[in-house]
């Protein structure tokens, strides 16, 4: 949880500036690695376009996905039963709503 997967096409790493220097994708993306995926993509896009002067020689696709922690469904059921959210006498365990999970 908390890790971000960043996928990109070769157009991102092969983008060149006016002098022919490749865009340093890994170095630049690492600057914003702790940002939410939307912000990471925004920063990389703006920086990539600034590097190339707004002209890309190839198509570019970049996807950022962050994994978040989600409790197992049975944990939520146990919490709901303990807090009374399901009402008294709600079925739990085998044969209950989360049987087999």
N, C-alpha and C positions, 0 to 999 in steps of 0.2 A: 504493500500500500504506500502511496505517495510517489512511486516511480512514474516517470513519463517516458513513453515510447515515441520517438520521433522518426517518422518515415519520410523519405524524400527521393525525388527522381534525380537522374544525372544532370538535368538542366540546372539544378541548384548549385551543384559543386563544380560544374564546368562553365558557369557564368563568368565572363571576363570583364575587366575594366578597360578603359581606353588604351592602356599600355599593354594589354594582353594578360595581366595577372589574374589567376583564378580567384574566385570568391572563397575566402577561408571559412567555409561553412561550419565545420566542427568547432573552430575557435570562437566564432561569432555566436553560434547557437548556445554554447556553454555559458556565455554571459548572462543569458536569460533562462537558464535551466530551472531555476527555482520559481519562476513565474507560472501562473495558471496557463494551460494550453492556449487559450485565446490570445493572451498577452504575448506568449512566446512566439506564436505565429505572426502576430502583428509586428513585433520587433524585427524578426528575421526578414519578413517581407519588405519592410521599410529600408532596412540596412542593405539587403540584396539589391533593391532598386537603386539605392544611392550609389552602391559600388559600380553598378553597370551604367549609370547615367540614365536609368529608366528604360533601357533597351535590352531585352533578353533575346539571346540568339537561339534559344530552344525553349520548349514548353517546360514549366516548372510546376510540380505538385509537392506540397508539404502537408503532412498530417501529424498532429500531436494528440496523443491519447494518454490521459493520466488514470492510473489505477487508484481507486479509493477503497477504503475499508468499509465493508458492509457486514454487519453481524449475520450469522447463520439464521435462517428463518425460525428455527426452533428456539433460538435465544429470545427472539421477539415474542414468541408465543409464551414462553415461561415468564417473561417480564409482564406481559399483558394479564396473565392469570394471577400473578402475585399482586399486581396493582389493582386488580378488580375490574380491569377494562373489559373482560369477557363476561363478567357477571359470575355469580356464584353457581357452582355445580357444572361449570364448563368442562367438556371432556378433554382430557390430556392423555399423553402416553399412547400406547397401542390402541389403534382404532380411532384416535382423535384426529383433528384436522391436519396434523403434520405427520401422520403415520407414514413410515417408509422413508422419511427424509434423514 
